[in-house]
Amino acid sequence: MAGTRGADRQGLQVSTVSTLAASRAVVTRSHRNAGLDRLLAALPEVEQQNVGSIGGKLAAIATGRAELYLSVGDRSAPKDWDYCAPSLVLEEAGGALTFGDGSPLRYNRPEVVQWGTVLGSNGHLHGALLQRCQSALADPV
């Protein structure tokens, strides 16, 4: 069957979910902190799924099995190599990964730790996710 190799392959595609109420977030079970718990409390309608690695979490979004990713680095945080390749896969599938203020992650700097809030989505929900999380972090506790 010459010439058919890979002919049935399809690219990855994020889900078309466009409301937070219908979304699923991939979260960590082992690296919880007060900031992450605060963000998740601001999204009570979102279903939470525990997934191990950052690559696994972003792959779940890139393949449409989830829509949201939230991380808050306080005492420890992911490094460039945790995000670099998975973020490219996510973005090529139609998703987005930014800091909590909407700015892009930056790589290849002397500081390899990605401190702060990092949010990922299927792209359709990124604006709503940023707005909800920014409000949650701005409100005094």
TIKEKOL-252769 format. One record per residue (C-alpha): residue number from 0; residue in one letter; chain; x, y, z. Coordinates in steps of 0.2 Angstrom, whole numbers. Example, Ala and Ser with C-alpha at 12.3 -4.5 7.8 and 13.67 -1.06 7.14 Angstrom:
2
{0 'A' 'A' {62 -22 39}}
{1 'S' 'A' {68 -5 36}}
***
This chain:
141
{0 'M' 'A' {0 0 0}}
{1 'A' 'A' {13 13 -6}}
{2 'G' 'A' {8 31 -3}}
{3 'T' 'A' {-6 28 10}}
{4 'R' 'A' {6 28 25}}
{5 'G' 'A' {-1 41 37}}
{6 'A' 'A' {-15 46 26}}
{7 'D' 'A' {-28 43 39}}
{8 'R' 'A' {-19 54 52}}
{9 'Q' 'A' {-28 69 59}}
{10 'G' 'A' {-21 83 69}}
{11 'L' 'A' {-25 86 87}}
{12 'Q' 'A' {-39 98 90}}
{13 'V' 'A' {-45 106 106}}
{14 'S' 'A' {-63 104 111}}
{15 'T' 'A' {-76 117 106}}
{16 'V' 'A' {-83 120 123}}
{17 'S' 'A' {-86 138 125}}
{18 'T' 'A' {-93 140 143}}
{19 'L' 'A' {-85 138 159}}
{20 'A' 'A' {-100 128 166}}
{21 'A' 'A' {-97 114 153}}
{22 'S' 'A' {-78 114 155}}
{23 'R' 'A' {-66 102 163}}
{24 'A' 'A' {-50 107 172}}
{25 'V' 'A' {-35 96 173}}
{26 'V' 'A' {-27 99 190}}
{27 'T' 'A' {-13 92 201}}
{28 'R' 'A' {-16 81 216}}
{29 'S' 'A' {2 83 223}}
{30 'H' 'A' {7 101 221}}
{31 'R' 'A' {-8 110 229}}
{32 'N' 'A' {-6 127 237}}
{33 'A' 'A' {-18 141 244}}
{34 'G' 'A' {-17 150 227}}
{35 'L' 'A' {-22 135 217}}
{36 'D' 'A' {-36 131 229}}
{37 'R' 'A' {-42 149 228}}
{38 'L' 'A' {-43 149 209}}
{39 'L' 'A' {-52 132 209}}
{40 'A' 'A' {-64 139 222}}
{41 'A' 'A' {-68 154 210}}
{42 'L' 'A' {-73 140 197}}
{43 'P' 'A' {-86 130 206}}
{44 'E' 'A' {-95 125 191}}
{45 'V' 'A' {-79 117 183}}
{46 'E' 'A' {-77 98 184}}
{47 'Q' 'A' {-59 94 190}}
{48 'Q' 'A' {-49 79 184}}
{49 'N' 'A' {-33 74 192}}
{50 'V' 'A' {-19 71 179}}
{51 'G' 'A' {0 68 183}}
{52 'S' 'A' {12 78 173}}
{53 'I' 'A' {11 95 165}}
{54 'G' 'A' {13 87 148}}
{55 'G' 'A' {-1 75 152}}
{56 'K' 'A' {-12 90 157}}
{57 'L' 'A' {-9 100 142}}
{58 'A' 'A' {-11 85 131}}
{59 'A' 'A' {-28 82 138}}
{60 'I' 'A' {-33 99 133}}
{61 'A' 'A' {-25 97 115}}
{62 'T' 'A' {-35 81 112}}
{63 'G' 'A' {-52 88 118}}
{64 'R' 'A' {-52 78 134}}
{65 'A' 'A' {-52 94 145}}
{66 'E' 'A' {-53 112 143}}
{67 'L' 'A' {-43 121 157}}
{68 'Y' 'A' {-26 120 166}}
{69 'L' 'A' {-22 131 181}}
{70 'S' 'A' {-5 132 191}}
{71 'V' 'A' {1 144 204}}
{72 'G' 'A' {19 143 208}}
{73 'D' 'A' {23 150 225}}
{74 'R' 'A' {37 140 234}}
{75 'S' 'A' {40 129 219}}
{76 'A' 'A' {35 131 201}}
{77 'P' 'A' {37 122 184}}
{78 'K' 'A' {53 125 174}}
{79 'D' 'A' {55 130 155}}
{80 'W' 'A' {57 111 151}}
{81 'D' 'A' {40 107 159}}
{82 'Y' 'A' {31 119 148}}
{83 'C' 'A' {40 122 132}}
{84 'A' 'A' {36 106 121}}
{85 'P' 'A' {18 103 129}}
{86 'S' 'A' {13 122 126}}
{87 'L' 'A' {18 121 107}}
{88 'V' 'A' {7 105 105}}
{89 'L' 'A' {-7 114 114}}
{90 'E' 'A' {-6 130 104}}
{91 'E' 'A' {-5 120 87}}
{92 'A' 'A' {-21 111 92}}
{93 'G' 'A' {-29 128 95}}
{94 'G' 'A' {-27 131 114}}
{95 'A' 'A' {-18 144 124}}
{96 'L' 'A' {-6 145 138}}
{97 'T' 'A' {-1 161 147}}
{98 'F' 'A' {3 169 163}}
{99 'G' 'A' {-12 174 173}}
{100 'D' 'A' {-11 192 166}}
{101 'G' 'A' {-12 185 149}}
{102 'S' 'A' {6 188 144}}
{103 'P' 'A' {15 174 135}}
{104 'L' 'A' {27 162 144}}
{105 'R' 'A' {45 166 140}}
{106 'Y' 'A' {59 153 138}}
{107 'N' 'A' {78 153 137}}
{108 'R' 'A' {81 166 151}}
{109 'P' 'A' {94 164 165}}
{110 'E' 'A' {79 161 177}}
{111 'V' 'A' {71 144 171}}
{112 'V' 'A' {57 144 183}}
{113 'Q' 'A' {40 149 177}}
{114 'W' 'A' {34 158 194}}
{115 'G' 'A' {17 164 196}}
{116 'T' 'A' {0 159 189}}
{117 'V' 'A' {0 150 173}}
{118 'L' 'A' {-17 146 164}}
{119 'G' 'A' {-20 135 149}}
{120 'S' 'A' {-36 133 140}}
{121 'N' 'A' {-44 126 124}}
{122 'G' 'A' {-43 144 117}}
{123 'H' 'A' {-62 147 117}}
{124 'L' 'A' {-62 149 136}}
{125 'H' 'A' {-46 158 138}}
{126 'G' 'A' {-53 176 140}}
{127 'A' 'A' {-66 170 153}}
{128 'L' 'A' {-53 160 162}}
{129 'L' 'A' {-41 175 163}}
{130 'Q' 'A' {-55 186 169}}
{131 'R' 'A' {-62 174 183}}
{132 'C' 'A' {-44 170 189}}
{133 'Q' 'A' {-39 188 189}}
{134 'S' 'A' {-54 193 199}}
{135 'A' 'A' {-51 179 212}}
{136 'L' 'A' {-33 184 215}}
{137 'A' 'A' {-37 202 216}}
{138 'D' 'A' {-51 200 229}}
{139 'P' 'A' {-44 201 247}}
{140 'V' 'A' {-46 185 257}}
***
